Amino acid sequence: MVRVMNKKVLILSIALLSLLFIIAPFHSQANIGGLGLNLPFNITVWLSAILFISVVIIASARLPTLIYSRSLLYCLIFPIVVIIAGFVSEVPQATVWFFRQLYILGGFLFLFSLLQLRLSVKQIDQLLYVLVLSTFLHSLVGVAQLFNLTELRGWIPIGNKQLPIGIFQQVNVQATYLVTGLGIILYLISRPSFNASKIVTKSLFILTFGLAVYVIVSTGSRIGILSLILMTLLMLLSRKKYLLRHKKIMLGIVLVSIFSVIAGQSGFLRALDKTEKMTEGEYSSARLTMYAIAEDLIRNKPLLGYNSG
């Protein structure tokens, strides 16, 4: 029997996915930071994600078959292991542990729900364009924070240090999210569907790339900058043949990226400084102490460990 998702459910699901990436993350209000639902954007993001998961799973329950892959089953290993570890080892903060398990299982259910939609290649490309728009908006937030646009206080988090912490209020999360978006841009350029793209779309890609690189470098995030370098190299090596078909837009991306790196070089220098300090004096000693403690902990409980976190 052919498995077909109801058209209305499919449209609603895509709308909820768009809401999840375009609108939900930008809910902001005054807060003291922290984790989980202490951060305002997490409330609206998880609400949108739960609505999406619920709609898809309820609709899928009425169909004769479910879609899954071996990779999906491999993903299930992690939450199972972490949950079992929580029962066999001490959990100092049960509430924190419980919510962490919910986050992990929520991610698995989100991936499972995506598979149930059985999206066409065209629909997947369209959703990736939504992620590019999301990357553009997050980049604008970072730029506003770098220039300390206090007029936007109340709409986005504005700190005192003029760091591009993003809506996420954490430079590493902001940087890695933007790197993911840039990887999607390069992938979409290499897709056959990009041949029919309008000048507005191509301009948005170049502008987004430039803004995102500027914000990533300005964060001074070592993991963000390293991810940007590795992602670019991997995408160029794996999609070189297809990317070179669009030499003009690739040239535009290269030029804006060079300008962005120069403009945000203070963040790059800050990242280098932090890296150098890792091998100096007290910083080096502290790391060696942490490694020694970690080695002892692993030796004492090699199998059961000490639970997540």
Stockholm file with secondary structure:
# STOCKHOLM 1.0

chainA/1-309         MVRVMNKKVLILSIALLSLLFIIAPFHSQANIGGLGLNLPFNITVWLSAILFISVVIIASARLPTLIYSRSLLYCLIFPIVVIIAGFVSEVPQATVWFFRQLYILGGFLFLFSLLQLRLSVKQIDQLLYVLVLSTFLHSLVGVAQLFNLTELRGWIPIGNKQLPIGIFQQVNVQATYLVTGLGIILYLISRPSFNASKIVTKSLFILTFGLAVYVIVSTGSRIGILSLILMTLLMLLSRKKYLLRHKKIMLGIVLVSIFSVIAGQSGFLRALDKTEKMTEGEYSSARLTMYAIAEDLIRNKPLLGYNSG
#=GR chainA/1-309 SS CCCCCCHHHHHHHHHHHHHHHHTGGGCCCCCCCCSGGGSHHHHHHHHHHHHHHHHHHHHHTTSSCCCCCHHHHHHHHHHHHHHHHHHHSCCSCHHHHHHHHHHHHHHHHHHHHHHHHCCCHHHHHHHHHHHHHHHHHHHHHHHHHHTTCGGGBTTBCCCSSCCCCTTTTCHHHHHHHHHHHHHHHHHHHTSGGGGGCCHHHHHHHHHHHHHHHHHHHHHTCHHHHHHHHHHHHHHHHHHHHHHGGGHHHHHHHHHHHHHHHHHTHHHHHHHHHHHHHTTSHHHHHHHHHHHHHHHHHHHHSTTTTTCCC
#=GC SS_cons         CCCCCCHHHHHHHHHHHHHHHHTGGGCCCCCCCCSGGGSHHHHHHHHHHHHHHHHHHHHHTTSSCCCCCHHHHHHHHHHHHHHHHHHHSCCSCHHHHHHHHHHHHHHHHHHHHHHHHCCCHHHHHHHHHHHHHHHHHHHHHHHHHHTTCGGGBTTBCCCSSCCCCTTTTCHHHHHHHHHHHHHHHHHHHTSGGGGGCCHHHHHHHHHHHHHHHHHHHHHTCHHHHHHHHHHHHHHHHHHHHHHGGGHHHHHHHHHHHHHHHHHTHHHHHHHHHHHHHTTSHHHHHHHHHHHHHHHHHHHHSTTTTTCCC
//
